[in-house]
Amino acid sequence: IWQIEEPNITGNPWGISAWSPQNHCMALDESNQFFYITLEKKLVCLDAETGKQKGIVINENANPSTILIHDNKYLLYNNTIYSTTDYKKIFNFAGNFIFQKDKIYTLTSNILKVYQLSDGKVILEKKLDWFDPKLSQKMKLYLLCDSLLLAQNDKWTRPFSLSSIDPNTGEKNWSIDMPGLFALPARPETPNGKSFADVPQYTEQN
């Protein structure tokens, strides 16, 4: 029906990053709007059925990066939220993030912020005095039931800690050092012995 040329996202074709991860440089919403970064470094919206351009989100200097669509209303590119309706910028944010319905939770250093997606209004700003700001780049945010989880995901540092935060107040509910696969493996007693023996297995359920 139609075709486009995908931008080259790496200068080294033999490099370890020479692949296109999911939602890298392109995304599709449920209204058949196809967003992608062109060779001319524009972030545009096309009609997915016809390939015709519907609008321009960024007119220049849109470098290859992940594009995410949330709730078919919001487009996330380079820590900036845009409207998928009029393609206008709503607000910027910094740090690690996770969406929840009409909100986005962010963690920068040890500052937790909650933004309202519709207008970028800060609903909550809380300094996590108990959290080492140096770890903010090695943490990942999750939402589980009614809790916001902070997981240390640095594979070389132990203990692997998990903390639960009340998403409405920013107060810490609890913290725990995770054992099992999240702990450093013990050295095998015999040559070629198993480093992980009799430990529980963990999987993430979406």
Residue pairs with C-beta under 8 A, 6 or more apart in sequence:
1 49
1 50
1 51
2 50
2 51
3 51
4 36
4 38
4 46
4 51
5 39
6 20
6 25
6 26
6 36
7 25
7 37
7 38
7 39
7 41
7 64
9 17
9 20
9 24
9 25
9 64
10 17
10 18
12 18
21 66
23 66
23 67
23 68
24 64
24 65
24 66
24 67
25 36
25 37
25 64
25 65
25 66
25 67
26 34
26 35
26 36
26 37
26 67
27 34
27 35
27 36
27 67
27 68
27 69
27 75
28 34
28 35
28 48
28 69
29 35
29 69
29 72
29 84
30 72
31 72
31 84
32 47
32 48
32 49
33 45
33 46
33 47
33 48
33 54
33 84
34 45
34 46
34 47
34 48
35 43
35 44
35 45
35 46
35 57
35 67
35 69
35 75
35 84
36 43
36 44
36 46
36 67
37 43
37 62
37 63
37 64
37 65
37 67
38 44
38 62
40 60
41 60
41 61
41 62
41 63
42 56
42 58
42 59
42 60
42 62
43 56
43 57
43 58
43 62
43 67
43 77
44 53
44 55
44 56
44 57
45 53
45 54
45 55
45 56
45 57
45 84
45 87
46 52
46 53
46 54
47 53
47 54
55 86
55 87
56 87
57 75
57 77
57 82
57 87
58 77
62 77
63 78
65 77
65 78
66 76
66 77
67 75
67 76
67 77
68 75
68 76
68 77
69 75
69 76
69 84
70 76
70 99
70 117
71 99
71 101
71 102
71 117
72 84
73 83
73 84
73 85
73 117
74 81
74 82
74 83
74 84
74 90
74 117
75 81
75 82
75 83
75 84
76 82
79 92
79 93
79 94
79 97
80 89
80 91
80 92
80 93
81 89
81 90
81 91
81 92
81 93
81 104
81 117
81 120
82 88
82 89
82 90
83 90
90 117
90 118
90 119
90 120
91 115
91 119
91 120
92 120
93 104
93 106
93 113
93 115
93 120
94 106
94 108
95 106
95 107
95 108
95 109
95 111
95 113
95 136
96 106
96 107
96 108
96 136
96 137
96 139
96 140
96 141
97 104
97 105
97 106
97 107
97 141
98 104
98 105
98 141
98 142
98 143
98 148
99 105
99 117
100 143
100 167
102 116
102 117
102 118
103 114
103 115
103 116
103 117
103 123
104 114
104 115
104 117
105 112
105 113
105 114
105 141
105 143
105 148
105 167
106 112
106 113
106 114
106 115
107 113
107 136
107 139
107 141
107 150
108 136
109 133
109 136
110 127
110 128
110 129
110 131
110 132
110 133
110 136
111 125
111 126
111 127
111 128
112 124
112 125
112 126
112 127
112 128
112 165
112 170
113 122
113 124
113 125
113 126
114 122
114 123
114 124
114 125
114 167
115 121
115 122
115 123
116 122
116 123
124 168
124 169
124 170
126 169
126 170
126 171
128 165
128 170
128 172
130 172
130 175
131 150
131 163
135 152
135 154
138 152
138 153
138 154
138 157
139 150
139 151
139 152
139 153
140 150
140 151
140 153
141 148
141 149
141 150
141 151
142 148
142 149
142 151
143 149
143 167
146 167
147 164
147 165
147 166
147 167
147 173
148 164
148 165
148 166
148 167
149 162
149 163
149 164
149 165
150 161
150 162
150 163
150 164
150 165
151 160
151 161
151 162
152 160
152 161
152 162
153 160
158 182
158 183
158 184
159 177
159 178
159 182
159 183
160 177
160 178
160 182
160 183
161 175
161 176
161 177
161 178
162 175
162 176
162 178
163 172
163 173
163 174
163 175
163 176
164 172
164 173
164 174
164 175
165 171
165 172
165 173
166 172
166 173
179 199
179 200
180 199
180 200
180 201
180 202
181 196
181 199
181 200
181 201
181 202
182 202
183 199
185 195
185 196
186 195
186 197
187 195
188 194
188 195
